[in-house]
Amino acid sequence: MKQTFDNHWREIVRKGGADLGLELGPESLELMAMHARELIRWNKKFNITSIVDPKQMATKHFIDSIAIAPHIPENASVLDLGSGGGFPGFPLKVVRPDLRVVMADASRKRVSFLNFLVRQSGLESVTAIHVRAENLANEEDFAGQFDVVTSRAFTALERFVTLARPFLARDGVILAMKGGAGEEEAEGLSESDYRISLIPYLLPLENHSRNIVQVRPVV
């Protein structure tokens, strides 16, 4: 399996990152390869992801996850809701070590994987918690504590914004990673309640249209 995520695989990720304006060094690429290897291994027992082809993993999991990195403020606290196999939270932490990242998921098995991943990586200021978003919002240590709340393929935009809003610190922002339908979903949000902007991009190496929907509550 180690050969599956060899130098060729890392070069795919490196090039994709470069297309997004991100320079990925050997250490970052090694951590992503470790993530990919362990995801495949754990997936055989726990069905964490439906994407198991190495090249598809490189583009649709890792490269896509780091697309939001340039749009997050320095030293921000980030909550990744519905992190699943660690996307976008873990690759985001790898390329932006200045960030403080919390990955939350309602699946105990997935969170066990995420905690294993954190221990294997040796990275600091990144944690995983087993909880439903609706319950987490009631905890003082989390409500109003994050500069950025993000998700990738978690739920419909309107519902995600409702779930994410309680976690935002003052001047915080919601960054929802969406496909081509992101623009249409954004039209369903009330402009009297939110300031909404779209950050379109093409997924490197695949040229698939993507959108980061940036949502700021109107105070």
C-alpha positions in Angstrom: 0.0 0.0 0.0 2.9 2.3 0.7 3.7 2.3 -3.1 0.2 3.3 -3.9 0.8 6.7 -2.3 4.4 7.0 -3.6 6.2 9.9 -5.2 3.9 9.9 -8.2 0.9 10.4 -5.9 2.6 13.1 -4.0 3.5 14.9 -7.2 -0.2 14.9 -8.2 -1.1 16.6 -4.8 1.9 18.9 -5.1 0.9 20.1 -8.5 -2.7 20.5 -7.5 -1.6 22.6 -4.6 0.6 24.7 -6.8 -2.3 25.4 -9.1 -4.2 26.8 -6.1 -1.2 28.9 -5.2 0.0 26.7 -2.3 3.5 25.4 -2.0 3.5 21.9 -0.5 6.8 20.7 0.9 8.0 17.1 1.6 6.7 17.1 5.2 3.2 18.2 4.1 3.1 15.7 1.3 4.2 12.9 3.7 1.5 13.7 6.2 -1.1 13.6 3.4 0.2 10.3 2.1 0.0 8.9 5.6 -3.6 10.2 5.9 -4.5 8.5 2.6 -2.8 5.2 3.5 -4.6 5.0 6.9 -7.9 6.1 5.4 -7.7 3.1 2.9 -6.7 0.8 5.7 -9.5 1.9 8.1 -12.0 2.1 5.3 -11.9 -1.7 4.8 -13.6 -2.1 8.2 -15.5 1.1 8.9 -16.6 2.5 5.5 -15.4 6.0 6.1 -15.2 7.1 2.4 -16.7 6.0 -0.9 -13.7 7.4 -2.8 -10.9 4.8 -2.7 -9.1 5.3 -6.1 -5.8 6.9 -5.2 -5.9 9.5 -8.0 -9.5 10.4 -7.1 -8.5 10.7 -3.5 -5.7 13.0 -4.4 -7.9 15.4 -6.3 -11.4 15.1 -4.7 -10.2 14.7 -1.1 -6.8 16.3 -0.6 -6.5 19.0 -3.3 -10.1 20.1 -2.9 -9.8 20.3 0.9 -6.9 22.8 0.8 -8.7 25.1 -1.7 -10.0 27.2 1.2 -6.6 27.6 2.8 -5.8 31.0 1.2 -9.2 32.4 2.4 -8.7 31.8 6.1 -7.2 34.5 8.3 -3.8 33.9 10.0 -3.9 32.1 13.3 -7.7 31.5 13.0 -9.7 28.9 15.0 -11.5 26.6 12.6 -14.4 24.2 13.2 -14.9 21.5 10.6 -18.4 20.2 11.0 -19.1 16.7 9.6 -15.4 16.1 9.0 -15.9 12.4 8.1 -12.5 11.1 7.0 -10.9 14.4 8.0 -11.8 16.6 5.1 -11.2 19.5 4.9 -9.9 19.8 8.5 -6.8 17.6 8.5 -5.3 18.6 5.1 -6.1 22.2 6.0 -4.1 21.9 9.2 -1.2 20.3 7.3 -0.9 23.2 4.9 -1.8 25.9 7.5 0.0 24.9 10.7 -0.9 28.3 12.2 -4.5 27.3 12.5 -6.3 25.8 15.5 -8.6 23.1 14.1 -11.4 21.1 15.6 -12.9 18.3 13.6 -16.4 17.2 14.7 -18.4 14.2 13.5 -21.5 12.3 14.7 -19.9 8.9 13.8 -17.9 7.4 16.7 -15.9 5.2 14.2 -14.9 8.1 12.1 -13.8 10.1 15.1 -11.8 7.2 16.3 -10.0 7.3 12.9 -9.5 11.1 13.2 -8.0 10.8 16.7 -5.7 8.0 15.4 -4.7 10.3 12.6 -3.9 13.2 14.9 -1.7 11.0 17.1 0.2 9.6 14.1 0.8 13.0 12.7 2.3 14.6 15.8 0.5 17.8 14.9 -0.5 20.2 17.7 -3.7 22.3 18.0 -5.8 19.9 16.0 -8.5 17.7 17.7 -11.5 15.5 16.9 -14.7 15.2 18.9 -17.6 12.8 18.6 -20.8 14.9 18.7 -23.8 16.1 16.7 -23.5 19.7 15.7 -26.9 20.4 17.2 -25.7 19.3 20.7 -22.3 20.9 20.4 -23.8 24.4 20.0 -25.1 24.2 23.6 -21.6 23.8 25.1 -19.9 27.0 26.4 -16.4 25.9 25.2 -17.7 25.9 21.6 -20.5 28.4 21.2 -19.2 31.7 19.8 -15.5 30.4 19.8 -14.5 30.0 16.2 -13.3 32.5 13.6 -14.2 30.1 10.7 -16.8 27.3 10.5 -16.4 25.1 7.4 -17.7 21.9 5.9 -17.4 19.9 2.8 -20.3 17.9 1.4 -21.9 17.9 4.8 -25.5 19.1 4.3 -27.6 21.6 2.3 -26.2 25.1 2.6 -29.2 26.6 4.4 -29.2 23.9 7.1 -25.4 24.2 7.4 -25.5 27.9 7.9 -28.1 27.4 10.6 -26.0 24.8 12.4 -22.8 26.8 12.0 -23.9 30.2 13.1 -23.9 29.6 16.9 -20.2 28.7 16.8 -19.0 31.9 15.2 -17.0 34.4 17.1 -17.6 38.1 16.5 -16.6 38.9 12.9 -16.5 35.1 12.2 -17.2 33.6 8.8 -18.8 30.5 7.4 -17.0 28.9 4.5 -19.1 26.2 2.9 -17.4 24.1 0.2 -19.8 23.3 -2.5 -19.9 22.0 -6.1 -21.3 23.8 -9.1 -24.7 24.1 -7.4 -23.3 26.3 -4.7 -24.5 29.5 -6.4 -28.0 28.2 -6.6 -28.0 27.2 -2.9 -26.6 30.6 -1.9 -29.6 32.2 -3.5 -31.8 30.6 -0.9 -30.2 32.5 1.9 -31.7 35.7 3.2 -29.5 38.7 2.2 -31.1 40.6 5.1 -29.6 38.1 7.6 -26.3 37.3 5.8 -23.6 38.9 3.7 -23.0 36.3 1.0 -20.2 36.0 -1.6 -19.0 33.2 -3.9 -15.4 32.2 -4.4 -15.5 30.1 -7.6 -12.6 27.8 -8.5 -11.7 24.9 -10.8 -10.7 21.7 -9.1 -7.1 21.3 -10.4 -6.3 18.4 -12.7 -10.1 17.7 -13.2 -11.4 21.2 -14.2 -14.6 20.6 -12.2 -16.4 23.8 -11.1 -16.5 24.4 -7.4 -17.6 27.2 -5.1 -16.7 28.3 -1.7 -19.8 30.1 -0.3 -18.7 32.7 2.2 -21.4 33.7 4.6 -21.2 36.4 7.3 -24.1 37.1 9.6 -25.5 40.6 9.6 -25.0 41.9 13.1 
